[in-house]
Amino acid sequence: MLVKFLKNKKGQRVGCLVGTEHGIGWSTAHTRKDKFDRDKALDIAEGRSKRGYNISITGSNGIATSIGANPNTEQIATVAVRALPDFIERCNRYFANYTSAK
């Protein structure tokens, strides 16, 4: 399992991305209402990765892009969108090596 913690502009953790052989999951705290809880964030993100939720990203042009093949789609926070391309590349490298080693 790969984990990337997401930070806001102040450097405080506000969420995480989790990559497993099943897919990518995410969790972000509602920063005005929630206090970030590392264990809870990891549980939520890992659960989403195993259930195979799609990730829906709405661009600045208002067009939504969906990543994944599952009919369950959820919108993710902007802080996660910024970190997603590098994290997807990291997961592809890691899990390609992981599966070819078996």
N, CA, C and O atoms as CSV, one atom per row, in Angstrom:
chain,resi,resn,atom,element,x,y,z
A,1,MET,N,N,0.849,-1.178,0.000
A,1,MET,CA,C,0.000,0.000,0.000
A,1,MET,C,C,0.896,1.243,0.000
A,1,MET,O,O,1.827,1.347,0.798
A,2,LEU,N,N,0.607,2.163,-0.888
A,2,LEU,CA,C,1.321,3.437,-0.950
A,2,LEU,C,C,0.444,4.533,-0.357
A,2,LEU,O,O,-0.771,4.538,-0.553
A,3,VAL,N,N,1.060,5.455,0.364
A,3,VAL,CA,C,0.314,6.535,1.013
A,3,VAL,C,C,0.986,7.866,0.719
A,3,VAL,O,O,2.211,7.978,0.765
A,4,LYS,N,N,0.182,8.866,0.419
A,4,LYS,CA,C,0.666,10.246,0.298
A,4,LYS,C,C,-0.265,11.125,1.115
A,4,LYS,O,O,-1.467,11.186,0.854
A,5,PHE,N,N,0.298,11.805,2.107
A,5,PHE,CA,C,-0.501,12.733,2.897
A,5,PHE,C,C,-0.572,14.070,2.175
A,5,PHE,O,O,0.421,14.546,1.625
A,6,LEU,N,N,-1.742,14.661,2.184
A,6,LEU,CA,C,-2.001,15.923,1.502
A,6,LEU,C,C,-1.937,17.059,2.507
A,6,LEU,O,O,-2.465,16.955,3.614
A,7,LYS,N,N,-1.285,18.148,2.111
A,7,LYS,CA,C,-1.133,19.288,3.010
A,7,LYS,C,C,-1.733,20.532,2.375
A,7,LYS,O,O,-1.745,20.683,1.153
A,8,ASN,N,N,-2.233,21.422,3.232
A,8,ASN,CA,C,-2.760,22.695,2.743
A,8,ASN,C,C,-1.619,23.696,2.582
A,8,ASN,O,O,-0.451,23.340,2.738
A,9,LYS,N,N,-1.953,24.935,2.272
A,9,LYS,CA,C,-0.931,25.965,2.048
A,9,LYS,C,C,-0.114,26.261,3.299
A,9,LYS,O,O,1.020,26.731,3.203
A,10,LYS,N,N,-0.679,25.989,4.466
A,10,LYS,CA,C,0.029,26.226,5.728
A,10,LYS,C,C,0.915,25.046,6.129
A,10,LYS,O,O,1.612,25.109,7.141
A,11,GLY,N,N,0.891,23.955,5.327
A,11,GLY,CA,C,1.704,22.783,5.628
A,11,GLY,C,C,1.042,21.802,6.581
A,11,GLY,O,O,1.683,20.861,7.050
A,12,GLN,N,N,-0.239,22.015,6.872
A,12,GLN,CA,C,-0.963,21.121,7.776
A,12,GLN,C,C,-1.575,19.977,6.972
A,12,GLN,O,O,-2.076,20.193,5.869
A,13,ARG,N,N,-1.537,18.763,7.519
A,13,ARG,CA,C,-2.152,17.625,6.851
A,13,ARG,C,C,-3.668,17.798,6.830
A,13,ARG,O,O,-4.289,18.118,7.843
A,14,VAL,N,N,-4.243,17.579,5.653
A,14,VAL,CA,C,-5.700,17.709,5.514
A,14,VAL,C,C,-6.327,16.498,4.832
A,14,VAL,O,O,-7.549,16.437,4.690
A,15,GLY,N,N,-5.514,15.537,4.409
A,15,GLY,CA,C,-6.063,14.367,3.740
A,15,GLY,C,C,-4.971,13.415,3.318
A,15,GLY,O,O,-3.798,13.600,3.644
A,16,CYS,N,N,-5.380,12.378,2.577
A,16,CYS,CA,C,-4.394,11.426,2.078
A,16,CYS,C,C,-4.900,10.730,0.822
A,16,CYS,O,O,-6.101,10.658,0.559
A,17,LEU,N,N,-3.951,10.226,0.068
A,17,LEU,CA,C,-4.215,9.355,-1.070
A,17,LEU,C,C,-3.621,7.999,-0.721
A,17,LEU,O,O,-2.539,7.927,-0.138
A,18,VAL,N,N,-4.318,6.926,-1.072
A,18,VAL,CA,C,-3.833,5.574,-0.828
A,18,VAL,C,C,-3.894,4.809,-2.136
A,18,VAL,O,O,-4.917,4.809,-2.820
A,19,GLY,N,N,-2.799,4.161,-2.477
A,19,GLY,CA,C,-2.761,3.311,-3.660
A,19,GLY,C,C,-2.599,1.865,-3.239
A,19,GLY,O,O,-1.711,1.534,-2.453
A,20,THR,N,N,-3.459,1.003,-3.764
A,20,THR,CA,C,-3.352,-0.437,-3.543
A,20,THR,C,C,-3.414,-1.119,-4.900
A,20,THR,O,O,-3.589,-0.461,-5.926
A,21,GLU,N,N,-3.272,-2.439,-4.905
A,21,GLU,CA,C,-3.382,-3.162,-6.175
A,21,GLU,C,C,-4.800,-3.091,-6.733
A,21,GLU,O,O,-5.016,-3.429,-7.897
A,22,HIS,N,N,-5.773,-2.658,-5.926
A,22,HIS,CA,C,-7.167,-2.523,-6.368
A,22,HIS,C,C,-7.447,-1.169,-7.014
A,22,HIS,O,O,-8.345,-1.057,-7.848
A,23,GLY,N,N,-6.690,-0.144,-6.641
A,23,GLY,CA,C,-6.947,1.188,-7.167
A,23,GLY,C,C,-6.457,2.268,-6.224
A,23,GLY,O,O,-5.648,2.016,-5.331
A,24,ILE,N,N,-6.963,3.482,-6.437
A,24,ILE,CA,C,-6.562,4.639,-5.642
A,24,ILE,C,C,-7.750,5.121,-4.827
A,24,ILE,O,O,-8.860,5.248,-5.345
A,25,GLY,N,N,-7.514,5.389,-3.550
A,25,GLY,CA,C,-8.544,5.933,-2.673
A,25,GLY,C,C,-8.070,7.249,-2.089
A,25,GLY,O,O,-6.876,7.548,-2.111
A,26,TRP,N,N,-8.979,8.022,-1.578
A,26,TRP,CA,C,-8.648,9.348,-1.046
A,26,TRP,C,C,-9.518,9.660,0.147
A,26,TRP,O,O,-10.583,9.071,0.337
A,27,SER,N,N,-9.053,10.582,0.936
A,27,SER,CA,C,-9.812,11.091,2.067
A,27,SER,C,C,-9.319,12.492,2.356
A,27,SER,O,O,-8.112,12.728,2.419
A,28,THR,N,N,-10.240,13.421,2.530
A,28,THR,CA,C,-9.876,14.779,2.921
A,28,THR,C,C,-10.810,15.242,4.031
A,28,THR,O,O,-11.999,14.921,4.046
A,29,ALA,N,N,-10.247,15.994,4.944
A,29,ALA,CA,C,-11.044,16.547,6.033
A,29,ALA,C,C,-11.684,17.851,5.564
A,29,ALA,O,O,-11.094,18.601,4.787
A,30,HIS,N,N,-12.881,18.106,6.041
A,30,HIS,CA,C,-13.512,19.410,5.810
A,30,HIS,C,C,-12.829,20.344,6.789
A,30,HIS,O,O,-13.114,20.325,7.987
A,31,THR,N,N,-11.926,21.161,6.273
A,31,THR,CA,C,-11.011,21.886,7.151
A,31,THR,C,C,-11.680,22.839,8.127
A,31,THR,O,O,-11.103,23.132,9.174
A,32,ARG,N,N,-12.861,23.328,7.829
A,32,ARG,CA,C,-13.534,24.239,8.763
A,32,ARG,C,C,-14.311,23.479,9.835
A,32,ARG,O,O,-14.591,24.028,10.901
A,33,LYS,N,N,-14.662,22.220,9.564
A,33,LYS,CA,C,-15.483,21.469,10.507
A,33,LYS,C,C,-14.738,20.322,11.176
A,33,LYS,O,O,-15.036,19.971,12.317
A,34,ASP,N,N,-13.763,19.729,10.468
A,34,ASP,CA,C,-13.092,18.537,10.974
A,34,ASP,C,C,-11.659,18.836,11.376
A,34,ASP,O,O,-11.008,19.729,10.835
A,35,LYS,N,N,-11.192,18.065,12.339
A,35,LYS,CA,C,-9.770,18.062,12.652
A,35,LYS,C,C,-9.207,16.802,11.991
A,35,LYS,O,O,-9.805,15.732,12.103
A,36,PHE,N,N,-8.069,16.916,11.307
A,36,PHE,CA,C,-7.504,15.784,10.591
A,36,PHE,C,C,-7.137,14.667,11.554
A,36,PHE,O,O,-6.445,14.894,12.546
A,37,ASP,N,N,-7.603,13.466,11.258
A,37,ASP,CA,C,-7.302,12.267,12.040
A,37,ASP,C,C,-6.614,11.278,11.094
A,37,ASP,O,O,-7.240,10.748,10.176
A,38,ARG,N,N,-5.339,11.040,11.324
A,38,ARG,CA,C,-4.526,10.219,10.431
A,38,ARG,C,C,-5.118,8.819,10.236
A,38,ARG,O,O,-5.261,8.365,9.101
A,39,ASP,N,N,-5.455,8.144,11.310
A,39,ASP,CA,C,-5.962,6.769,11.217
A,39,ASP,C,C,-7.300,6.708,10.491
A,39,ASP,O,O,-7.522,5.821,9.668
A,40,LYS,N,N,-8.187,7.646,10.794
A,40,LYS,CA,C,-9.490,7.674,10.137
A,40,LYS,C,C,-9.333,7.957,8.640
A,40,LYS,O,O,-10.012,7.349,7.813
A,41,ALA,N,N,-8.429,8.890,8.301
A,41,ALA,CA,C,-8.189,9.220,6.894
A,41,ALA,C,C,-7.663,8.004,6.136
A,41,ALA,O,O,-8.103,7.731,5.019
A,42,LEU,N,N,-6.728,7.278,6.735
A,42,LEU,CA,C,-6.187,6.085,6.090
A,42,LEU,C,C,-7.254,5.014,5.905
A,42,LEU,O,O,-7.311,4.373,4.855
A,43,ASP,N,N,-8.104,4.812,6.916
A,43,ASP,CA,C,-9.189,3.822,6.808
A,43,ASP,C,C,-10.149,4.169,5.675
A,43,ASP,O,O,-10.522,3.300,4.887
A,44,ILE,N,N,-10.546,5.424,5.593
A,44,ILE,CA,C,-11.488,5.854,4.552
A,44,ILE,C,C,-10.857,5.705,3.171
A,44,ILE,O,O,-11.480,5.164,2.257
A,45,ALA,N,N,-9.631,6.179,3.018
A,45,ALA,CA,C,-8.960,6.118,1.720
A,45,ALA,C,C,-8.704,4.675,1.287
A,45,ALA,O,O,-8.885,4.337,0.117
A,46,GLU,N,N,-8.289,3.831,2.214
A,46,GLU,CA,C,-8.044,2.425,1.874
A,46,GLU,C,C,-9.346,1.727,1.486
A,46,GLU,O,O,-9.369,0.924,0.554
A,47,GLY,N,N,-10.418,2.030,2.194
A,47,GLY,CA,C,-11.723,1.459,1.851
A,47,GLY,C,C,-12.169,1.867,0.463
A,47,GLY,O,O,-12.688,1.043,-0.291
A,48,ARG,N,N,-11.972,3.129,0.117
A,48,ARG,CA,C,-12.345,3.598,-1.223
A,48,ARG,C,C,-11.484,2.943,-2.295
A,48,ARG,O,O,-11.976,2.628,-3.378
A,49,SER,N,N,-10.210,2.737,-2.005
A,49,SER,CA,C,-9.349,2.105,-3.007
A,49,SER,C,C,-9.779,0.662,-3.254
A,49,SER,O,O,-9.738,0.192,-4.391
A,50,LYS,N,N,-10.190,-0.041,-2.207
A,50,LYS,CA,C,-10.609,-1.439,-2.364
A,50,LYS,C,C,-11.967,-1.558,-3.040
A,50,LYS,O,O,-12.221,-2.525,-3.758
A,51,ARG,N,N,-12.851,-0.569,-2.815
A,51,ARG,CA,C,-14.159,-0.600,-3.472
A,51,ARG,C,C,-14.070,-0.147,-4.922
A,51,ARG,O,O,-14.999,-0.370,-5.698
A,52,GLY,N,N,-12.969,0.483,-5.292
A,52,GLY,CA,C,-12.752,0.875,-6.676
A,52,GLY,C,C,-13.576,2.053,-7.136
A,52,GLY,O,O,-14.064,2.054,-8.266
A,53,TYR,N,N,-13.749,3.063,-6.292
A,53,TYR,CA,C,-14.486,4.257,-6.702
A,53,TYR,C,C,-13.750,4.980,-7.821
A,53,TYR,O,O,-12.521,5.031,-7.833
A,54,ASN,N,N,-14.499,5.532,-8.750
A,54,ASN,CA,C,-13.919,6.439,-9.742
A,54,ASN,C,C,-13.618,7.758,-9.058
A,54,ASN,O,O,-14.201,8.080,-8.023
A,55,ILE,N,N,-12.714,8.512,-9.637
A,55,ILE,CA,C,-12.394,9.838,-9.154
A,55,ILE,C,C,-12.872,10.826,-10.201
A,55,ILE,O,O,-12.450,10.758,-11.356
A,56,SER,N,N,-13.731,11.726,-9.821
A,56,SER,CA,C,-14.260,12.724,-10.740
A,56,SER,C,C,-13.572,14.058,-10.478
A,56,SER,O,O,-13.572,14.564,-9.355
A,57,ILE,N,N,-12.989,14.612,-11.525
A,57,ILE,CA,C,-12.274,15.880,-11.410
A,57,ILE,C,C,-12.946,16.884,-12.334
A,57,ILE,O,O,-13.043,16.646,-13.538
A,58,THR,N,N,-13.408,17.994,-11.793
A,58,THR,CA,C,-13.989,19.046,-12.610
A,58,THR,C,C,-12.931,20.095,-12.865
A,58,THR,O,O,-12.400,20.697,-11.931
A,59,GLY,N,N,-12.624,20.312,-14.139
A,59,GLY,CA,C,-11.596,21.267,-14.513
A,59,GLY,C,C,-12.103,22.695,-14.440
A,59,GLY,O,O,-13.279,22.939,-14.169
A,60,SER,N,N,-11.210,23.624,-14.684
A,60,SER,CA,C,-11.565,25.040,-14.646
A,60,SER,C,C,-12.572,25.397,-15.743
A,60,SER,O,O,-13.268,26.408,-15.651
A,61,ASN,N,N,-12.643,24.556,-16.782
A,61,ASN,CA,C,-13.610,24.788,-17.857
A,61,ASN,C,C,-14.990,24.226,-17.531
A,61,ASN,O,O,-15.914,24.357,-18.333
A,62,GLY,N,N,-15.141,23.594,-16.350
A,62,GLY,CA,C,-16.432,23.052,-15.935
A,62,GLY,C,C,-16.704,21.647,-16.433
A,62,GLY,O,O,-17.775,21.100,-16.171
A,63,ILE,N,N,-15.755,21.045,-17.151
A,63,ILE,CA,C,-15.939,19.694,-17.684
A,63,ILE,C,C,-15.387,18.686,-16.683
A,63,ILE,O,O,-14.255,18.818,-16.219
A,64,ALA,N,N,-16.197,17.672,-16.353
A,64,ALA,CA,C,-15.787,16.656,-15.388
A,64,ALA,C,C,-15.071,15.517,-16.101
A,64,ALA,O,O,-15.513,15.054,-17.153
A,65,THR,N,N,-13.973,15.073,-15.524
A,65,THR,CA,C,-13.221,13.936,-16.028
A,65,THR,C,C,-13.292,12.851,-14.982
A,65,THR,O,O,-13.135,13.125,-13.792
A,66,SER,N,N,-13.530,11.606,-15.409
A,66,SER,CA,C,-13.639,10.492,-14.486
A,66,SER,C,C,-12.467,9.544,-14.701
A,66,SER,O,O,-12.156,9.187,-15.838
A,67,ILE,N,N,-11.813,9.132,-13.611
A,67,ILE,CA,C,-10.703,8.188,-13.663
A,67,ILE,C,C,-11.175,6.899,-13.018
A,67,ILE,O,O,-11.589,6.907,-11.859
A,68,GLY,N,N,-11.122,5.798,-13.741
A,68,GLY,CA,C,-11.527,4.497,-13.224
A,68,GLY,C,C,-12.691,3.937,-14.002
A,68,GLY,O,O,-13.321,4.643,-14.788
A,69,ALA,N,N,-12.984,2.643,-13.780
A,69,ALA,CA,C,-14.008,1.967,-14.562
A,69,ALA,C,C,-15.246,1.599,-13.757
A,69,ALA,O,O,-16.161,0.976,-14.297
A,70,ASN,N,N,-15.299,1.963,-12.500
A,70,ASN,CA,C,-16.419,1.611,-11.636
A,70,ASN,C,C,-17.543,2.630,-11.800
A,70,ASN,O,O,-17.266,3.817,-11.975
A,71,PRO,N,N,-18.815,2.196,-11.748
A,71,PRO,CA,C,-19.909,3.157,-11.875
A,71,PRO,C,C,-20.050,4.118,-10.691
A,71,PRO,O,O,-20.737,5.133,-10.804
A,72,ASN,N,N,-19.410,3.811,-9.557
A,72,ASN,CA,C,-19.448,4.704,-8.402
A,72,ASN,C,C,-18.429,5.825,-8.608
A,72,ASN,O,O,-17.229,5.560,-8.671
A,73,THR,N,N,-18.885,7.059,-8.711
A,73,THR,CA,C,-17.998,8.188,-8.960
A,73,THR,C,C,-18.195,9.225,-7.875
A,73,THR,O,O,-19.328,9.533,-7.505
A,74,GLU,N,N,-17.099,9.766,-7.361
A,74,GLU,CA,C,-17.170,10.821,-6.360
A,74,GLU,C,C,-16.225,11.955,-6.728
A,74,GLU,O,O,-15.147,11.725,-7.277
A,75,GLN,N,N,-16.633,13.169,-6.423
A,75,GLN,CA,C,-15.804,14.354,-6.639
A,75,GLN,C,C,-14.767,14.424,-5.526
A,75,GLN,O,O,-15.085,14.153,-4.368
A,76,ILE,N,N,-13.534,14.784,-5.861
A,76,ILE,CA,C,-12.510,14.891,-4.826
A,76,ILE,C,C,-12.055,16.339,-4.672
A,76,ILE,O,O,-12.267,17.167,-5.557
A,77,ALA,N,N,-11.431,16.629,-3.538
A,77,ALA,CA,C,-11.014,17.989,-3.199
A,77,ALA,C,C,-9.860,18.453,-4.085
A,77,ALA,O,O,-9.100,17.639,-4.610
A,78,THR,N,N,-9.740,19.762,-4.242
A,78,THR,CA,C,-8.707,20.369,-5.080
A,78,THR,C,C,-7.307,19.996,-4.617
A,78,THR,O,O,-6.417,19.794,-5.443
A,79,VAL,N,N,-7.099,19.904,-3.317
A,79,VAL,CA,C,-5.776,19.557,-2.797
A,79,VAL,C,C,-5.377,18.159,-3.272
A,79,VAL,O,O,-4.196,17.905,-3.510
A,80,ALA,N,N,-6.331,17.264,-3.412
A,80,ALA,CA,C,-6.052,15.914,-3.902
A,80,ALA,C,C,-5.848,15.910,-5.410
A,80,ALA,O,O,-5.029,15.146,-5.921
A,81,VAL,N,N,-6.577,16.749,-6.123
A,81,VAL,CA,C,-6.441,16.825,-7.580
A,81,VAL,C,C,-5.024,17.230,-7.959
A,81,VAL,O,O,-4.453,16.688,-8.906
A,82,ARG,N,N,-4.458,18.176,-7.229
A,82,ARG,CA,C,-3.097,18.639,-7.538
A,82,ARG,C,C,-2.065,17.531,-7.347
A,82,ARG,O,O,-1.092,17.463,-8.098
A,83,ALA,N,N,-2.257,16.676,-6.370
A,83,ALA,CA,C,-1.291,15.620,-6.066
A,83,ALA,C,C,-1.520,14.353,-6.889
A,83,ALA,O,O,-0.647,13.486,-6.944
A,84,LEU,N,N,-2.671,14.240,-7.520
A,84,LEU,CA,C,-3.063,12.997,-8.178
A,84,LEU,C,C,-2.175,12.552,-9.340
A,84,LEU,O,O,-1.815,11.375,-9.367
A,85,PRO,N,N,-1.793,13.394,-10.299
A,85,PRO,CA,C,-0.990,12.903,-11.426
A,85,PRO,C,C,0.321,12.234,-11.003
A,85,PRO,O,O,0.654,11.158,-11.500
A,86,ASP,N,N,1.061,12.862,-10.092
A,86,ASP,CA,C,2.313,12.265,-9.621
A,86,ASP,C,C,2.053,10.981,-8.846
A,86,ASP,O,O,2.824,10.027,-8.948
A,87,PHE,N,N,0.975,10.951,-8.074
A,87,PHE,CA,C,0.661,9.760,-7.287
A,87,PHE,C,C,0.250,8.597,-8.196
A,87,PHE,O,O,0.620,7.453,-7.934
A,88,ILE,N,N,-0.497,8.871,-9.245
A,88,ILE,CA,C,-0.885,7.814,-10.195
A,88,ILE,C,C,0.370,7.237,-10.852
A,88,ILE,O,O,0.499,6.021,-10.987
A,89,GLU,N,N,1.284,8.105,-11.256
A,89,GLU,CA,C,2.533,7.641,-11.866
A,89,GLU,C,C,3.320,6.774,-10.890
A,89,GLU,O,O,3.852,5.731,-11.271
A,90,ARG,N,N,3.396,7.203,-9.634
A,90,ARG,CA,C,4.099,6.438,-8.596
A,90,ARG,C,C,3.454,5.064,-8.399
A,90,ARG,O,O,4.156,4.060,-8.284
A,91,CYS,N,N,2.129,5.018,-8.362
A,91,CYS,CA,C,1.417,3.745,-8.193
A,91,CYS,C,C,1.648,2.821,-9.388
A,91,CYS,O,O,1.858,1.620,-9.221
A,92,ASN,N,N,1.606,3.388,-10.584
A,92,ASN,CA,C,1.841,2.571,-11.777
A,92,ASN,C,C,3.225,1.941,-11.751
A,92,ASN,O,O,3.375,0.767,-12.087
A,93,ARG,N,N,4.243,2.709,-11.354
A,93,ARG,CA,C,5.597,2.160,-11.258
A,93,ARG,C,C,5.669,1.079,-10.185
A,93,ARG,O,O,6.224,0.007,-10.427
A,94,TYR,N,N,5.122,1.343,-9.020
A,94,TYR,CA,C,5.218,0.418,-7.894
A,94,TYR,C,C,4.464,-0.873,-8.169
A,94,TYR,O,O,5.013,-1.961,-7.990
A,95,PHE,N,N,3.228,-0.768,-8.597
A,95,PHE,CA,C,2.424,-1.969,-8.756
A,95,PHE,C,C,2.770,-2.743,-10.019
A,95,PHE,O,O,2.479,-3.937,-10.091
A,96,ALA,N,N,3.376,-2.116,-11.012
A,96,ALA,CA,C,3.884,-2.861,-12.169
A,96,ALA,C,C,5.023,-3.763,-11.715
A,96,ALA,O,O,5.091,-4.928,-12.106
A,97,ASN,N,N,5.919,-3.226,-10.888
A,97,ASN,CA,C,7.020,-4.026,-10.359
A,97,ASN,C,C,6.498,-5.088,-9.399
A,97,ASN,O,O,6.995,-6.214,-9.384
A,98,TYR,N,N,5.507,-4.733,-8.606
A,98,TYR,CA,C,4.950,-5.645,-7.623
A,98,TYR,C,C,4.315,-6.858,-8.290
A,98,TYR,O,O,4.543,-7.990,-7.866
A,99,THR,N,N,3.517,-6.627,-9.335
A,99,THR,CA,C,2.812,-7.739,-9.989
A,99,THR,C,C,3.767,-8.569,-10.850
A,99,THR,O,O,3.574,-9.779,-10.966
A,100,SER,N,N,4.783,-7.965,-11.452
A,100,SER,CA,C,5.701,-8.732,-12.289
A,100,SER,C,C,6.647,-9.592,-11.449
A,100,SER,O,O,7.219,-10.557,-11.956
A,101,ALA,N,N,6.816,-9.249,-10.169
A,101,ALA,CA,C,7.700,-10.022,-9.298
A,101,ALA,C,C,7.062,-11.314,-8.823
A,101,ALA,O,O,7.764,-12.211,-8.356
A,102,LYS,N,N,5.739,-11.428,-8.933
A,102,LYS,CA,C,5.056,-12.638,-8.453
A,102,LYS,C,C,5.252,-13.792,-9.390
A,102,LYS,O,O,4.745,-14.885,-9.138
